[in-house]
Amino acid sequence: MPSQGDALQQARADYDQHMGSCRQCHVDTVPCPVAKHLLRLYNNARRTAAR
C-alpha cells in the first residue's frame, strides 16, 4: 500500500505532467477542467499528509 508521501508525490507528478502536455493548458492562461481536478487531488493529498 502506498504511503501518504508517495500519494502526494504522485499527485504532484500527475499535475505537472498534465500541465506540460495539455495543449489547452499550455496555450490558454486558464487551466482546463482536468488540470483543476488534478490540482484538487494534489491539494487533498497535501492536506492529508500534513495531518
mmCIF file as gemmi writes it, N, C-alpha and C atoms, coordinates in Angstrom:
data_model
loop_
_atom_site.group_PDB
_atom_site.id
_atom_site.type_symbol
_atom_site.label_atom_id
_atom_site.label_alt_id
_atom_site.label_comp_id
_atom_site.label_asym_id
_atom_site.label_entity_id
_atom_site.label_seq_id
_atom_site.pdbx_PDB_ins_code
_atom_site.Cartn_x
_atom_site.Cartn_y
_atom_site.Cartn_z
_atom_site.occupancy
_atom_site.B_iso_or_equiv
_atom_site.pdbx_formal_charge
_atom_site.auth_seq_id
_atom_site.auth_asym_id
_atom_site.pdbx_PDB_model_num
ATOM 1 N N . MET Axp A 1 ? 0.854 -1.175 0 1 0 ? 1 A 1
ATOM 2 C CA . MET Axp A 1 ? 0 0 0 1 0 ? 1 A 1
ATOM 3 C C . MET Axp A 1 ? 0.9 1.239 0 1 0 ? 1 A 1
ATOM 4 N N . PRO Axp A 2 ? 0.644 2.185 -0.891 1 0 ? 2 A 1
ATOM 5 C CA . PRO Axp A 2 ? 1.476 3.386 -0.956 1 0 ? 2 A 1
ATOM 6 C C . PRO Axp A 2 ? 1.277 4.271 0.276 1 0 ? 2 A 1
ATOM 7 N N . SER Axp A 3 ? 2.361 4.912 0.677 1 0 ? 3 A 1
ATOM 8 C CA . SER Axp A 3 ? 2.277 5.81 1.822 1 0 ? 3 A 1
ATOM 9 C C . SER Axp A 3 ? 1.664 7.139 1.394 1 0 ? 3 A 1
ATOM 10 N N . GLN Axp A 4 ? 1.367 7.991 2.384 1 0 ? 4 A 1
ATOM 11 C CA . GLN Axp A 4 ? 0.792 9.298 2.08 1 0 ? 4 A 1
ATOM 12 C C . GLN Axp A 4 ? 1.784 10.16 1.312 1 0 ? 4 A 1
ATOM 13 N N . GLY Axp A 5 ? 3.061 10.028 1.625 1 0 ? 5 A 1
ATOM 14 C CA . GLY Axp A 5 ? 4.093 10.779 0.904 1 0 ? 5 A 1
ATOM 15 C C . GLY Axp A 5 ? 4.164 10.373 -0.555 1 0 ? 5 A 1
ATOM 16 N N . ASP Axp A 6 ? 4.022 9.061 -0.817 1 0 ? 6 A 1
ATOM 17 C CA . ASP Axp A 6 ? 4.013 8.582 -2.197 1 0 ? 6 A 1
ATOM 18 C C . ASP Axp A 6 ? 2.804 9.112 -2.948 1 0 ? 6 A 1
ATOM 19 N N . ALA Axp A 7 ? 1.659 9.131 -2.289 1 0 ? 7 A 1
ATOM 20 C CA . ALA Axp A 7 ? 0.44 9.642 -2.921 1 0 ? 7 A 1
ATOM 21 C C . ALA Axp A 7 ? 0.58 11.123 -3.238 1 0 ? 7 A 1
ATOM 22 N N . LEU Axp A 8 ? 1.209 11.861 -2.347 1 0 ? 8 A 1
ATOM 23 C CA . LEU Axp A 8 ? 1.424 13.287 -2.567 1 0 ? 8 A 1
ATOM 24 C C . LEU Axp A 8 ? 2.354 13.509 -3.757 1 0 ? 8 A 1
ATOM 25 N N . GLN Axp A 9 ? 3.45 12.773 -3.804 1 0 ? 9 A 1
ATOM 26 C CA . GLN Axp A 9 ? 4.394 12.911 -4.912 1 0 ? 9 A 1
ATOM 27 C C . GLN Axp A 9 ? 3.749 12.511 -6.235 1 0 ? 9 A 1
ATOM 28 N N . GLN Axp A 10 ? 2.953 11.459 -6.224 1 0 ? 10 A 1
ATOM 29 C CA . GLN Axp A 10 ? 2.299 11.004 -7.452 1 0 ? 10 A 1
ATOM 30 C C . GLN Axp A 10 ? 1.274 12.03 -7.936 1 0 ? 10 A 1
ATOM 31 N N . ALA Axp A 11 ? 0.52 12.599 -7.018 1 0 ? 11 A 1
ATOM 32 C CA . ALA Axp A 11 ? -0.472 13.61 -7.394 1 0 ? 11 A 1
ATOM 33 C C . ALA Axp A 11 ? 0.217 14.828 -8.005 1 0 ? 11 A 1
ATOM 34 N N . ARG Axp A 12 ? 1.326 15.243 -7.409 1 0 ? 12 A 1
ATOM 35 C CA . ARG Axp A 12 ? 2.062 16.396 -7.941 1 0 ? 12 A 1
ATOM 36 C C . ARG Axp A 12 ? 2.648 16.074 -9.316 1 0 ? 12 A 1
ATOM 37 N N . ALA Axp A 13 ? 3.189 14.873 -9.473 1 0 ? 13 A 1
ATOM 38 C CA . ALA Axp A 13 ? 3.759 14.462 -10.76 1 0 ? 13 A 1
ATOM 39 C C . ALA Axp A 13 ? 2.677 14.405 -11.843 1 0 ? 13 A 1
ATOM 40 N N . ASP Axp A 14 ? 1.511 13.883 -11.498 1 0 ? 14 A 1
ATOM 41 C CA . ASP Axp A 14 ? 0.406 13.821 -12.456 1 0 ? 14 A 1
ATOM 42 C C . ASP Axp A 14 ? -0.006 15.221 -12.899 1 0 ? 14 A 1
ATOM 43 N N . TYR Axp A 15 ? -0.095 16.142 -11.951 1 0 ? 15 A 1
ATOM 44 C CA . TYR Axp A 15 ? -0.48 17.519 -12.276 1 0 ? 15 A 1
ATOM 45 C C . TYR Axp A 15 ? 0.574 18.178 -13.16 1 0 ? 15 A 1
ATOM 46 N N . ASP Axp A 16 ? 1.844 18.04 -12.788 1 0 ? 16 A 1
ATOM 47 C CA . ASP Axp A 16 ? 2.92 18.647 -13.574 1 0 ? 16 A 1
ATOM 48 C C . ASP Axp A 16 ? 2.986 18.065 -14.98 1 0 ? 16 A 1
ATOM 49 N N . GLN Axp A 17 ? 2.813 16.757 -15.085 1 0 ? 17 A 1
ATOM 50 C CA . GLN Axp A 17 ? 2.841 16.114 -16.398 1 0 ? 17 A 1
ATOM 51 C C . GLN Axp A 17 ? 1.692 16.616 -17.266 1 0 ? 17 A 1
ATOM 52 N N . HIS Axp A 18 ? 0.524 16.748 -16.685 1 0 ? 18 A 1
ATOM 53 C CA . HIS Axp A 18 ? -0.625 17.238 -17.442 1 0 ? 18 A 1
ATOM 54 C C . HIS Axp A 18 ? -0.391 18.672 -17.919 1 0 ? 18 A 1
ATOM 55 N N . MET Axp A 19 ? 0.096 19.508 -17.026 1 0 ? 19 A 1
ATOM 56 C CA . MET Axp A 19 ? 0.323 20.912 -17.397 1 0 ? 19 A 1
ATOM 57 C C . MET Axp A 19 ? 1.358 21.033 -18.504 1 0 ? 19 A 1
ATOM 58 N N . GLY Axp A 20 ? 2.306 20.11 -18.552 1 0 ? 20 A 1
ATOM 59 C CA . GLY Axp A 20 ? 3.318 20.15 -19.598 1 0 ? 20 A 1
ATOM 60 C C . GLY Axp A 20 ? 2.863 19.559 -20.915 1 0 ? 20 A 1
ATOM 61 N N . SER Axp A 21 ? 1.853 18.71 -20.888 1 0 ? 21 A 1
ATOM 62 C CA . SER Axp A 21 ? 1.446 18.031 -22.113 1 0 ? 21 A 1
ATOM 63 C C . SER Axp A 21 ? 0.084 18.458 -22.652 1 0 ? 21 A 1
ATOM 64 N N . CYS Axp A 22 ? -0.716 19.143 -21.873 1 0 ? 22 A 1
ATOM 65 C CA . CYS Axp A 22 ? -2.051 19.539 -22.313 1 0 ? 22 A 1
ATOM 66 C C . CYS Axp A 22 ? -1.96 20.777 -23.202 1 0 ? 22 A 1
ATOM 67 N N . ARG Axp A 23 ? -2.461 20.66 -24.39 1 0 ? 23 A 1
ATOM 68 C CA . ARG Axp A 23 ? -2.398 21.768 -25.332 1 0 ? 23 A 1
ATOM 69 C C . ARG Axp A 23 ? -3.223 22.958 -24.852 1 0 ? 23 A 1
ATOM 70 N N . GLN Axp A 24 ? -4.392 22.697 -24.287 1 0 ? 24 A 1
ATOM 71 C CA . GLN Axp A 24 ? -5.246 23.784 -23.818 1 0 ? 24 A 1
ATOM 72 C C . GLN Axp A 24 ? -4.59 24.533 -22.653 1 0 ? 24 A 1
ATOM 73 N N . CYS Axp A 25 ? -4.024 23.803 -21.712 1 0 ? 25 A 1
ATOM 74 C CA . CYS Axp A 25 ? -3.377 24.444 -20.562 1 0 ? 25 A 1
ATOM 75 C C . CYS Axp A 25 ? -2.13 25.206 -20.993 1 0 ? 25 A 1
ATOM 76 N N . HIS Axp A 26 ? -1.44 24.678 -21.98 1 0 ? 26 A 1
ATOM 77 C CA . HIS Axp A 26 ? -0.206 25.302 -22.441 1 0 ? 26 A 1
ATOM 78 C C . HIS Axp A 26 ? -0.482 26.607 -23.182 1 0 ? 26 A 1
ATOM 79 N N . VAL Axp A 27 ? -1.549 26.641 -23.969 1 0 ? 27 A 1
ATOM 80 C CA . VAL Axp A 27 ? -1.858 27.818 -24.783 1 0 ? 27 A 1
ATOM 81 C C . VAL Axp A 27 ? -2.66 28.847 -23.998 1 0 ? 27 A 1
ATOM 82 N N . ASP Axp A 28 ? -3.697 28.398 -23.307 1 0 ? 28 A 1
ATOM 83 C CA . ASP Axp A 28 ? -4.564 29.311 -22.559 1 0 ? 28 A 1
ATOM 84 C C . ASP Axp A 28 ? -3.967 29.638 -21.198 1 0 ? 28 A 1
ATOM 85 N N . THR Axp A 29 ? -4.403 30.737 -20.652 1 0 ? 29 A 1
ATOM 86 C CA . THR Axp A 29 ? -3.977 31.084 -19.293 1 0 ? 29 A 1
ATOM 87 C C . THR Axp A 29 ? -4.883 30.435 -18.249 1 0 ? 29 A 1
ATOM 88 N N . VAL Axp A 30 ? -6.032 29.924 -18.677 1 0 ? 30 A 1
ATOM 89 C CA . VAL Axp A 30 ? -6.989 29.288 -17.772 1 0 ? 30 A 1
ATOM 90 C C . VAL Axp A 30 ? -6.799 27.772 -17.86 1 0 ? 30 A 1
ATOM 91 N N . PRO Axp A 31 ? -6.585 27.099 -16.726 1 0 ? 31 A 1
ATOM 92 C CA . PRO Axp A 31 ? -6.42 25.644 -16.76 1 0 ? 31 A 1
ATOM 93 C C . PRO Axp A 31 ? -7.709 24.939 -17.18 1 0 ? 31 A 1
ATOM 94 N N . CYS Axp A 32 ? -7.548 23.81 -17.842 1 0 ? 32 A 1
ATOM 95 C CA . CYS Axp A 32 ? -8.708 23.031 -18.28 1 0 ? 32 A 1
ATOM 96 C C . CYS Axp A 32 ? -9.32 22.299 -17.081 1 0 ? 32 A 1
ATOM 97 N N . PRO Axp A 33 ? -10.5 21.719 -17.245 1 0 ? 33 A 1
ATOM 98 C CA . PRO Axp A 33 ? -11.156 21.007 -16.133 1 0 ? 33 A 1
ATOM 99 C C . PRO Axp A 33 ? -10.318 19.851 -15.574 1 0 ? 33 A 1
ATOM 100 N N . VAL Axp A 34 ? -9.576 19.173 -16.42 1 0 ? 34 A 1
ATOM 101 C CA . VAL Axp A 34 ? -8.737 18.068 -15.936 1 0 ? 34 A 1
ATOM 102 C C . VAL Axp A 34 ? -7.639 18.605 -15.026 1 0 ? 34 A 1
ATOM 103 N N . ALA Axp A 35 ? -7.03 19.724 -15.406 1 0 ? 35 A 1
ATOM 104 C CA . ALA Axp A 35 ? -5.989 20.332 -14.569 1 0 ? 35 A 1
ATOM 105 C C . ALA Axp A 35 ? -6.565 20.758 -13.225 1 0 ? 35 A 1
ATOM 106 N N . LYS Axp A 36 ? -7.761 21.302 -13.234 1 0 ? 36 A 1
ATOM 107 C CA . LYS Axp A 36 ? -8.401 21.708 -11.98 1 0 ? 36 A 1
ATOM 108 C C . LYS Axp A 36 ? -8.644 20.499 -11.079 1 0 ? 36 A 1
ATOM 109 N N . HIS Axp A 37 ? -9.075 19.394 -11.69 1 0 ? 37 A 1
ATOM 110 C CA . HIS Axp A 37 ? -9.325 18.173 -10.929 1 0 ? 37 A 1
ATOM 111 C C . HIS Axp A 37 ? -8.021 17.616 -10.347 1 0 ? 37 A 1
ATOM 112 N N . LEU Axp A 38 ? -6.964 17.576 -11.16 1 0 ? 38 A 1
ATOM 113 C CA . LEU Axp A 38 ? -5.682 17.071 -10.683 1 0 ? 38 A 1
ATOM 114 C C . LEU Axp A 38 ? -5.115 17.953 -9.576 1 0 ? 38 A 1
ATOM 115 N N . LEU Axp A 39 ? -5.305 19.253 -9.686 1 0 ? 39 A 1
ATOM 116 C CA . LEU Axp A 39 ? -4.847 20.163 -8.636 1 0 ? 39 A 1
ATOM 117 C C . LEU Axp A 39 ? -5.632 19.926 -7.348 1 0 ? 39 A 1
ATOM 118 N N . ARG Axp A 40 ? -6.923 19.667 -7.477 1 0 ? 40 A 1
ATOM 119 C CA . ARG Axp A 40 ? -7.746 19.37 -6.306 1 0 ? 40 A 1
ATOM 120 C C . ARG Axp A 40 ? -7.269 18.083 -5.632 1 0 ? 40 A 1
ATOM 121 N N . LEU Axp A 41 ? -6.933 17.059 -6.422 1 0 ? 41 A 1
ATOM 122 C CA . LEU Axp A 41 ? -6.406 15.814 -5.869 1 0 ? 41 A 1
ATOM 123 C C . LEU Axp A 41 ? -5.084 16.059 -5.146 1 0 ? 41 A 1
ATOM 124 N N . TYR Axp A 42 ? -4.214 16.872 -5.74 1 0 ? 42 A 1
ATOM 125 C CA . TYR Axp A 42 ? -2.941 17.198 -5.11 1 0 ? 42 A 1
ATOM 126 C C . TYR Axp A 42 ? -3.158 17.93 -3.781 1 0 ? 42 A 1
ATOM 127 N N . ASN Axp A 43 ? -4.05 18.913 -3.786 1 0 ? 43 A 1
ATOM 128 C CA . ASN Axp A 43 ? -4.316 19.659 -2.556 1 0 ? 43 A 1
ATOM 129 C C . ASN Axp A 43 ? -4.893 18.765 -1.466 1 0 ? 43 A 1
ATOM 130 N N . ASN Axp A 44 ? -5.766 17.846 -1.832 1 0 ? 44 A 1
ATOM 131 C CA . ASN Axp A 44 ? -6.321 16.906 -0.851 1 0 ? 44 A 1
ATOM 132 C C . ASN Axp A 44 ? -5.227 15.999 -0.287 1 0 ? 44 A 1
ATOM 133 N N . ALA Axp A 45 ? -4.32 15.517 -1.142 1 0 ? 45 A 1
ATOM 134 C CA . ALA Axp A 45 ? -3.229 14.673 -0.677 1 0 ? 45 A 1
ATOM 135 C C . ALA Axp A 45 ? -2.286 15.463 0.222 1 0 ? 45 A 1
ATOM 136 N N . ARG Axp A 46 ? -2.057 16.716 -0.106 1 0 ? 46 A 1
ATOM 137 C CA . ARG Axp A 46 ? -1.185 17.58 0.708 1 0 ? 46 A 1
ATOM 138 C C . ARG Axp A 46 ? -1.791 17.792 2.09 1 0 ? 46 A 1
ATOM 139 N N . ARG Axp A 47 ? -3.095 18.039 2.14 1 0 ? 47 A 1
ATOM 140 C CA . ARG Axp A 47 ? -3.771 18.231 3.434 1 0 ? 47 A 1
ATOM 141 C C . ARG Axp A 47 ? -3.726 16.951 4.268 1 0 ? 47 A 1
ATOM 142 N N . THR Axp A 48 ? -3.922 15.814 3.623 1 0 ? 48 A 1
ATOM 143 C CA . THR Axp A 48 ? -3.899 14.532 4.331 1 0 ? 48 A 1
ATOM 144 C C . THR Axp A 48 ? -2.492 14.25 4.88 1 0 ? 48 A 1
ATOM 145 N N . ALA Axp A 49 ? -1.474 14.559 4.109 1 0 ? 49 A 1
ATOM 146 C CA . ALA Axp A 49 ? -0.1 14.319 4.545 1 0 ? 49 A 1
ATOM 147 C C . ALA Axp A 49 ? 0.297 15.233 5.69 1 0 ? 49 A 1
ATOM 148 N N . ALA Axp A 50 ? -0.314 16.411 5.769 1 0 ? 50 A 1
ATOM 149 C CA . ALA Axp A 50 ? 0.025 17.37 6.82 1 0 ? 50 A 1
ATOM 150 C C . ALA Axp A 50 ? -0.534 16.962 8.179 1 0 ? 50 A 1
ATOM 151 N N . ARG Axp A 51 ? -1.508 16.08 8.192 1 0 ? 51 A 1
ATOM 152 C CA . ARG Axp A 51 ? -2.132 15.671 9.464 1 0 ? 51 A 1
ATOM 153 C C . ARG Axp A 51 ? -1.272 14.724 10.236 1 0 ? 51 A 1
